[in-house]
């Protein structure tokens, strides 16, 4: 079994989150809206499943549900991503 690389323990967090990814076009940068299912969360990051494949190292703007009508905007870097039968699973690190 591989040694744990995370600095803080992740807790189950089953919420749907929205995120924005930037795609370079011919003349300008386009912001694409996507959705993911959050699996777990910690002080340092989170794990998600999604239909969109962000590249490793990509910085995404996430909107995480915090309270009833409050969305918490955060930036996260994609640390790893792997293909799944029905999409992709990714681990992300929060950016300060």
BATORZA-461291 format. One line per 5 residues: number of its first residue (from 0); for each residue y, z, x of N, C-alpha, C. Coordinates in steps of 0.2 Angstrom, whole numbers. Example, Ala and Ser with C-alpha at 12.3 -4.5 7.8 and 13.67 -1.06 7.14 Angstrom:
0 = -28/39/66/-22/39/62/-16/39/66; -11/35/64/-5/36/68/0/39/64
END
This chain:
0 = -6/0/4/0/0/0/6/0/4; 11/-4/3/17/-5/7/22/1/6; 25/3/11/30/9/11/35/8/6; 38/13/3/43/13/-2/50/11/2; 53/6/0/60/4/3/66/7/-1
5 = 65/9/-7/71/11/-11/73/18/-8; 80/19/-9/83/25/-7/83/30/-12; 83/28/-19/83/33/-24/77/30/-29; 74/35/-33/69/34/-37/71/30/-44; 68/25/-46/70/22/-52/67/25/-58
10 = 70/25/-63/68/27/-70/67/22/-75; 63/22/-79/62/17/-84/69/16/-88; 70/10/-90/77/9/-93/76/2/-97; 73/2/-103/72/-4/-106/77/-6/-111; 82/-10/-108/88/-12/-112/89/-20/-110
15 = 92/-23/-115/93/-30/-113/100/-30/-110; 101/-34/-105/108/-34/-102/110/-42/-101; 116/-43/-101/119/-49/-100/121/-50/-92; 121/-56/-90/124/-56/-83/127/-63/-82; 131/-64/-77/135/-70/-75/133/-72/-68
20 = 131/-78/-67/129/-81/-61/134/-87/-60; 136/-88/-54/141/-93/-52/137/-99/-49; 138/-105/-51/135/-111/-49/140/-116/-46; 139/-118/-40/144/-123/-37/143/-130/-40; 149/-133/-43/148/-139/-46/152/-144/-41
25 = 153/-150/-43/156/-155/-39/163/-153/-37; 167/-151/-42/174/-150/-41/176/-142/-42; 172/-138/-45/174/-131/-46/168/-127/-47; 169/-121/-47/163/-116/-48/162/-115/-56; 156/-115/-58/155/-114/-65/151/-107/-66
30 = 154/-103/-71/150/-97/-72/146/-98/-78; 139/-96/-77/134/-97/-82/132/-90/-84; 131/-90/-91/129/-84/-94/122/-83/-95; 119/-78/-94/112/-77/-94/110/-70/-97; 104/-69/-99/101/-63/-102/95/-61/-98
35 = 94/-54/-97/88/-51/-94/86/-45/-97; 80/-43/-96/77/-37/-99/77/-32/-93; 80/-27/-93/80/-22/-88/74/-18/-89; 70/-17/-83/64/-13/-83/65/-6/-81; 69/-5/-76/70/1/-73/77/1/-69
40 = 80/7/-68/86/8/-65/86/14/-61; 91/14/-55/92/20/-51/99/20/-49; 101/25/-45/107/25/-42/109/19/-38; 104/16/-35/105/11/-30/104/4/-33; 101/3/-39/99/-4/-41/95/-4/-48
45 = 92/-10/-49/88/-10/-55/83/-16/-54; 78/-16/-59/73/-21/-59/74/-25/-66; 73/-31/-66/74/-35/-72/69/-41/-73; 68/-43/-79/64/-49/-80/69/-54/-83; 68/-61/-82/73/-65/-84/70/-72/-84
50 = 73/-77/-88/71/-84/-88/74/-88/-83; 80/-85/-81/84/-89/-75/82/-86/-69; 82/-91/-64/80/-89/-57/86/-89/-52; 89/-83/-51/94/-82/-46/91/-82/-39; 95/-85/-35/92/-85/-28/93/-78/-24
55 = 89/-77/-20/89/-71/-16/96/-71/-12; 99/-65/-12/106/-64/-9/112/-66/-14; 110/-69/-20/115/-70/-25/118/-64/-28; 125/-64/-29/129/-59/-32/130/-60/-39; 128/-56/-43/128/-57/-51/133/-51/-54
60 = 136/-53/-59/140/-48/-63/136/-46/-69; 134/-40/-69/130/-38/-75/134/-34/-80; 132/-34/-86/135/-30/-91/129/-25/-94; 129/-19/-92/124/-14/-93/126/-10/-99; 122/-9/-105/124/-5/-110/124/2/-108
65 = 130/5/-109/131/12/-107/130/17/-113; 135/16/-117/134/20/-124/135/15/-129; 135/18/-135/134/14/-141/138/7/-141; 144/7/-140/148/1/-140/152/0/-133; 149/3/-128/152/2/-121/147/-1/-116
70 = 150/-7/-113/146/-10/-108/149/-9/-101; 145/-7/-97/147/-6/-90/146/-12/-85; 152/-15/-83/152/-20/-79/151/-18/-72; 145/-21/-68/144/-20/-61/142/-26/-58; 143/-26/-51/140/-32/-47/134/-29/-44
75 = 129/-34/-43/123/-32/-40/121/-39/-36; 117/-37/-30/114/-42/-26/107/-43/-27; 105/-49/-28/97/-50/-29/94/-49/-22; 90/-44/-22/86/-42/-16/80/-46/-15; 76/-47/-20/70/-51/-21/69/-54/-28
80 = 65/-59/-28/63/-62/-34/56/-65/-33; 53/-65/-39/46/-68/-39/45/-71/-46; 41/-76/-46/39/-80/-52/34/-76/-56; 34/-76/-62/30/-73/-67/27/-78/-71; 22/-77/-75/19/-82/-80/25/-84/-85
85 = 29/-80/-87/34/-81/-92/41/-81/-90; 42/-82/-83/49/-81/-81/49/-79/-74; 54/-74/-72/55/-71/-66/56/-64/-66; 54/-60/-61/55/-53/-60/60/-52/-54; 65/-48/-54/69/-48/-48/71/-40/-47
90 = 73/-39/-41/75/-32/-39/82/-33/-37; 87/-29/-39/94/-30/-37/97/-23/-35; 102/-24/-30/105/-18/-27/112/-18/-29; 114/-12/-32/121/-12/-34/126/-12/-28; 132/-16/-29/137/-16/-24/143/-12/-26
95 = 145/-9/-20/151/-4/-21/157/-8/-22
END
